Amino acid sequence: MKKPAIRYLVASPAGDVPVDNSRLDYPLEADPLKTPYRIYFRAISDFLTKANFQPLLEAVNNRLGTDFDLIALNEIIIRTEKHGALYHPASIECVTADKKVKFCLNVAVTESGRNALKKEFDVLRTLHEQHNLPYIPKPFLLDEADSMVFLLEEWFEDFHEFHIAKSEHGEERLKLWEYGKGDRFLSDKQSFAIYRQIAMILTLYYDIETCRMIFPWHHAAGDFIVKLSDETLIDVRLTTVRGYEPFMVAADEDIVHPALALFYFLLHLSVQMRLDRVDGVGDIVWAEDKCVDAALAGFFLGIESKKAFRDYFGSHAEFLTLLRSFSMEDLATTFKPVVEQYEKTKDFPVIARNLENHIARLYSTLRNYP
């Protein structure tokens, strides 16, 4: 039986580049095991061709709503996309005579990465079952081959990373990385919409009863990605869910009261939203004050649709009244256990330097919120 051709590419800002055979023995970036690209690509091929391509075909048919058999699959394009501390993602493009479907393939080579990827598969399945929302990738297949773990999941087409960058005038603004099109700075309106939608997404997945939330995540890691259909239509997705655990636990290890836990969630969200690195890899940087306004707007968008929120708090207006009852001193006190979570991180000096002004901005934003 005819089998699909397999082609290997490397994604770059200027477009796809064919794999250079002379560099296949170079190690993967950020891999402490120094795994060569040759072994990486071979392992991916072994994973995709397992059981005569049947698991992959099932994912293709699941994604397209078709009933293709192997003979319909003409080509598979394996494209290495980027490298992170835990995973080495590739895109997998399956081509038939008249259709194409693209997947993300997260590849883990270290023990910590393999364990994290197995956990992520379970978390993604659970969140899709519980929430049925489109903001995180749908997982299709988890397997092991050649001492690596592979997670085949949904690919978000035409979504791109964004990071704070310095303009030619020295301003710190959000810049969108559009592969194949170059980079471009975003307007204040677009930046506000992105931050608002991120806060809404994280709030939608927050579990009021168990206090579980999606974390860790970080702008510097490119965890959130953006699609601009035009200058005003903006969609945001979260590419990875590395953890989903209760955030604030009392000293007796009981979960704190839902109202206080939700307040802690908001405070943590307001801080985490402001952290990035210049161009994703440079110095840690603190987003402008309007990020706080956007985070609060997204938070209230998220909680308005939650039945558990209405059961506990009545309405967002009632919860807002509760938040407004906190003085500046109360806010500073409540922030302390949240900020303590950062003390051993590289973000902490930046947070400590900006915390007083951040509390003042949040205090002001709560009082002026519609």
C-alpha distance (Angstrom), angle and dihedral (degrees) to the residues before:
residue distance angle dihedral
M1 . . .
K2 3.79 . .
K3 3.79 113.3 .
P4 3.80 125.8 -157.3
A5 3.77 120.6 -98.1
I6 3.81 115.2 -113.5
R7 3.78 119.9 -141.3
Y8 3.81 126.6 -172.1
L9 3.81 123.3 -146.3
V10 3.80 139.4 167.2
A11 3.82 118.4 -136.4
S12 3.80 115.9 -132.6
P13 3.84 135.9 168.9
A14 3.82 88.3 -104.2
G15 3.80 93.3 50.9
D16 3.80 138.2 -86.8
V17 3.80 118.6 -27.2
P18 3.82 123.6 -161.2
V19 3.79 114.2 -115.4
D20 3.79 112.2 -92.1
N21 3.81 105.2 -131.3
S22 3.80 90.6 -155.0
R23 3.82 89.4 63.1
L24 3.78 99.8 46.5
D25 3.79 91.3 102.9
Y26 3.82 91.9 57.0
P27 3.84 112.4 109.6
L28 3.79 123.7 -108.2
E29 3.79 112.9 -95.4
A30 3.83 114.5 -102.2
D31 3.82 92.0 10.3
P32 3.83 112.3 131.7
L33 3.82 89.1 -163.4
K34 3.84 90.7 58.5
T35 3.80 91.8 -134.4
P36 3.83 108.9 -171.2
Y37 3.78 119.7 -121.4
R38 3.80 88.3 -122.4
I39 3.82 91.0 63.5
Y40 3.82 91.7 40.8
F41 3.82 93.4 55.4
R42 3.80 92.7 41.4
A43 3.81 91.1 52.1
I44 3.81 91.3 49.8
S45 3.80 89.5 50.6
D46 3.82 90.6 49.9
F47 3.80 89.9 51.1
L48 3.81 94.3 49.2
T49 3.80 96.0 44.8
K50 3.79 95.0 46.0
A51 3.83 114.6 129.9
N52 3.79 90.2 9.3
F53 3.85 92.4 -59.0
Q54 3.82 92.9 -61.4
P55 3.85 98.4 131.4
L56 3.81 89.5 48.5
L57 3.81 91.6 47.9
E58 3.79 90.0 51.7
A59 3.80 89.3 54.5
V60 3.82 91.1 47.8
N61 3.80 92.0 51.0
N62 3.80 91.3 44.2
R63 3.79 90.7 53.2
L64 3.82 97.0 43.5
G65 3.79 99.8 33.0
T66 3.82 89.7 -124.1
D67 3.79 137.3 125.2
F68 3.80 102.1 -133.1
D69 3.78 121.7 163.5
L70 3.79 124.6 -152.5
I71 3.80 95.5 -87.4
A72 3.81 89.7 64.3
L73 3.81 92.3 60.0
N74 3.82 106.9 90.2
E75 3.79 103.0 171.5
I76 3.79 143.2 4.0
I77 3.79 118.2 -154.6
I78 3.80 115.3 -158.8
R79 3.79 109.4 -163.1
T80 3.78 122.2 -177.7
E81 3.81 106.2 -140.1
K82 3.82 111.9 178.0
H83 3.78 144.1 -36.4
G84 3.79 131.1 -117.9
A85 3.76 140.1 178.3
L86 3.82 92.3 -91.6
Y87 3.80 108.5 16.8
H88 3.80 140.3 35.4
P89 3.82 103.3 -150.5
A90 3.78 123.7 -156.0
S91 3.79 130.7 179.0
I92 3.79 119.3 -126.1
E93 3.81 115.7 -154.5
C94 3.80 116.9 -167.7
V95 3.80 115.2 -162.2
T96 3.80 127.9 -162.0
A97 3.81 128.3 173.9
D98 3.79 93.2 -81.6
K99 3.80 107.7 5.5
K100 3.78 140.1 60.6
V101 3.76 128.7 -165.9
K102 3.77 126.7 -176.0
F103 3.79 129.0 -155.5
C104 3.77 135.1 -173.7
L105 3.79 114.1 -124.7
N106 3.78 114.7 -162.7
V107 3.80 111.0 -159.8
A108 3.81 123.0 -163.5
V109 3.80 121.4 -168.2
T110 3.81 104.4 167.9
E111 3.79 124.7 71.3
S112 3.80 92.3 -113.9
G113 3.80 90.9 48.0
R114 3.80 93.0 48.4
N115 3.81 92.1 50.4
A116 3.80 91.4 46.5
L117 3.80 92.8 50.1
K118 3.80 92.6 51.1
K119 3.80 89.4 50.5
E120 3.79 91.3 47.2
F121 3.80 91.6 53.8
D122 3.81 90.4 55.9
V123 3.81 93.1 45.3
L124 3.81 93.4 49.3
R125 3.80 91.7 50.6
T126 3.81 91.4 48.1
L127 3.81 94.4 48.7
H128 3.79 92.6 48.0
E129 3.80 90.6 50.3
Q130 3.81 93.4 47.2
H131 3.80 101.0 40.4
N132 3.82 109.4 17.6
L133 3.80 91.4 -151.8
P134 3.83 127.2 148.6
Y135 3.80 99.7 -134.6
I136 3.81 101.0 93.0
P137 3.82 127.4 50.0
K138 3.78 119.1 -88.8
P139 3.84 109.7 -123.5
F140 3.80 117.2 -133.8
L141 3.78 108.6 171.0
L142 3.81 140.0 7.5
D143 3.80 120.6 -169.9
E144 3.79 144.7 144.1
A145 3.81 129.0 -123.9
D146 3.80 133.7 158.9
S147 3.84 92.6 3.9
M148 3.80 90.8 -56.9
V149 3.79 132.6 107.7
F150 3.81 120.5 -134.5
L151 3.79 129.5 -162.1
L152 3.79 115.7 -169.3
E153 3.78 110.2 -160.9
E154 3.78 145.3 153.0
W155 3.80 118.2 -56.8
F156 3.80 117.5 -141.6
E157 3.82 103.5 -139.0
D158 3.83 119.0 -143.2
F159 3.80 92.9 5.6
H160 3.79 116.8 131.4
E161 3.80 141.8 -172.5
F162 3.78 122.3 -101.1
H163 3.80 131.6 -165.1
I164 3.75 141.1 172.8
A165 3.80 109.3 -91.7
K166 3.79 136.3 173.1
S167 3.80 116.5 -105.2
E168 3.80 122.6 -141.9
H169 3.81 86.8 -95.1
G170 3.81 92.6 54.3
E171 3.81 95.6 -104.7
E172 3.80 119.3 142.1
R173 3.80 108.0 -128.7
L174 3.79 138.1 155.1
K175 3.79 113.8 -90.8
L176 3.80 123.8 -164.3
W177 3.81 118.3 -140.8
E178 3.80 106.0 -145.9
Y179 3.79 108.7 -177.2
G180 3.78 109.6 -136.5
K181 3.81 92.5 14.4
G182 3.78 103.0 57.8
D183 3.80 130.8 -124.8
R184 3.77 127.1 -53.0
F185 3.77 136.4 -179.3
L186 3.79 116.7 -115.5
S187 3.78 125.8 -131.7
D188 3.79 122.3 -109.9
K189 3.80 88.7 -107.6
Q190 3.81 92.4 52.7
S191 3.80 92.6 46.4
F192 3.79 91.4 50.6
A193 3.81 90.8 50.1
I194 3.81 91.6 50.5
Y195 3.79 94.7 50.1
R196 3.82 91.0 44.8
Q197 3.80 92.3 51.8
I198 3.83 92.7 47.6
A199 3.81 90.6 53.0
M200 3.81 90.4 47.3
I201 3.83 92.3 50.9
L202 3.80 93.9 49.8
T203 3.81 90.6 47.0
L204 3.80 92.5 49.4
Y205 3.80 89.7 56.9
Y206 3.81 94.1 43.7
D207 3.81 110.8 109.2
I208 3.81 109.2 -139.2
E209 3.80 94.7 -165.9
T210 3.82 98.8 48.0
C211 3.84 97.1 25.9
R212 3.82 90.2 -131.2
M213 3.77 117.1 153.2
I214 3.79 139.6 174.6
F215 3.79 107.3 -92.8
P216 3.00 149.7 -179.6
W217 3.78 101.5 45.8
H218 3.80 131.8 137.9
H219 3.78 136.3 -172.8
A220 3.81 89.7 -136.7
A221 3.82 89.9 61.8
G222 3.80 91.6 54.7
D223 3.80 90.5 -119.8
F224 3.80 91.5 150.1
I225 3.79 120.9 54.4
V226 3.80 132.4 -170.7
K227 3.79 137.8 -144.3
L228 3.79 119.4 -160.2
S229 3.81 109.9 -161.7
D230 3.81 88.5 176.4
E231 3.78 135.7 -24.9
T232 3.80 93.0 -68.2
L233 3.82 106.8 27.4
I234 3.80 108.0 84.0
D235 3.80 129.1 173.0
V236 3.80 125.3 -172.9
R237 3.81 129.2 -162.3
L238 3.81 134.7 -177.0
T239 3.80 112.0 -131.7
T240 3.79 99.8 -162.6
V241 3.80 141.3 24.1
R242 3.79 106.9 -159.6
G243 3.78 95.7 168.3
Y244 3.81 143.2 10.2
E245 3.78 110.3 -174.3
P246 3.82 139.4 132.0
F247 3.80 109.7 -78.8
M248 3.78 107.6 -155.7
V249 3.81 118.2 33.9
A250 3.79 123.0 -179.5
A251 3.78 122.7 -119.4
D252 3.82 91.1 -99.7
E253 3.83 87.6 54.6
D254 3.80 92.6 -113.2
I255 3.80 116.0 130.0
V256 3.80 111.0 -101.4
H257 3.80 122.4 -113.8
P258 3.83 111.1 -67.8
A259 3.81 93.0 -119.3
L260 3.79 93.4 53.7
A261 3.81 91.9 40.8
L262 3.81 90.7 53.0
F263 3.80 89.4 49.4
Y264 3.82 90.0 51.2
F265 3.80 88.8 49.1
L266 3.81 90.5 54.2
L267 3.81 93.1 47.5
H268 3.80 91.7 48.9
L269 3.80 90.7 46.3
S270 3.80 91.3 51.9
V271 3.82 90.8 54.8
Q272 3.79 99.3 40.4
M273 3.80 91.6 49.6
R274 3.80 90.8 62.2
L275 3.80 97.3 53.5
D276 3.80 122.2 97.2
R277 3.78 140.3 128.7
V278 3.79 123.6 -113.2
D279 3.82 105.2 -93.8
G280 3.80 87.2 -7.8
V281 3.81 94.5 -75.7
G282 3.81 107.8 50.2
D283 3.78 132.7 77.3
I284 3.78 119.4 -27.6
V285 3.78 108.5 -95.9
W286 3.82 136.0 -166.6
A287 3.82 119.0 -132.0
E288 3.78 120.3 -124.9
D289 3.80 123.3 -88.7
K290 3.82 94.3 -98.3
C291 3.80 86.6 69.8
V292 3.83 87.1 72.4
D293 3.81 91.2 53.5
A294 3.81 90.6 49.2
A295 3.81 92.5 47.1
L296 3.79 92.1 52.8
A297 3.82 91.9 47.2
G298 3.81 90.7 50.5
F299 3.79 91.9 46.5
F300 3.80 92.2 56.3
L301 3.81 91.4 45.1
G302 3.79 87.7 55.5
I303 3.79 99.6 46.9
E304 3.81 94.9 45.5
S305 3.81 90.9 72.6
K306 3.80 95.7 48.3
K307 3.80 116.9 102.8
A308 3.81 90.4 -163.5
F309 3.81 88.8 56.8
R310 3.79 92.0 52.9
D311 3.81 90.5 46.6
Y312 3.81 92.5 53.1
F313 3.80 102.8 33.0
G314 3.80 108.3 17.9
S315 3.80 100.0 -136.8
H316 3.77 139.3 -4.6
A317 3.81 88.0 -108.1
E318 3.81 89.9 61.0
F319 3.80 91.6 47.4
L320 3.79 90.3 47.5
T321 3.81 89.2 53.2
L322 3.80 88.3 53.4
L323 3.81 91.4 50.6
R324 3.78 91.6 48.4
S325 3.79 89.7 55.5
F326 3.82 89.3 71.7
S327 3.78 115.3 95.9
M328 3.81 121.5 -143.9
E329 3.81 88.0 -98.8
D330 3.82 90.9 50.1
L331 3.79 90.3 51.0
A332 3.80 92.0 50.0
T333 3.80 90.6 51.1
T334 3.78 93.3 47.9
F335 3.81 91.4 48.6
K336 3.81 92.5 58.8
P337 3.83 99.0 81.8
V338 3.81 89.4 43.0
V339 3.80 93.6 53.1
E340 3.81 90.9 44.9
Q341 3.81 87.2 67.8
Y342 3.81 87.6 68.3
E343 3.80 100.0 46.8
K344 3.81 95.2 104.8
T345 3.80 95.3 43.0
K346 3.80 131.2 92.2
D347 3.81 88.0 -119.6
F348 3.80 93.5 64.9
P349 3.85 99.9 85.6
V350 3.81 90.4 52.2
I351 3.81 91.6 47.4
A352 3.81 92.7 47.6
R353 3.80 91.2 49.4
N354 3.80 93.3 51.7
L355 3.80 102.0 31.4
E356 3.82 99.4 98.1
N357 3.80 92.9 52.2
H358 3.80 90.4 42.4
I359 3.81 91.9 55.7
A360 3.80 90.2 48.3
R361 3.81 91.0 51.3
L362 3.79 93.1 48.3
Y363 3.81 90.4 47.4
S364 3.81 90.5 52.0
T365 3.80 94.0 43.8
L366 3.82 92.2 52.1
R367 3.78 91.0 53.0
N368 3.79 94.3 47.5
Y369 3.78 97.5 40.8
P370 3.84 112.0 123.5
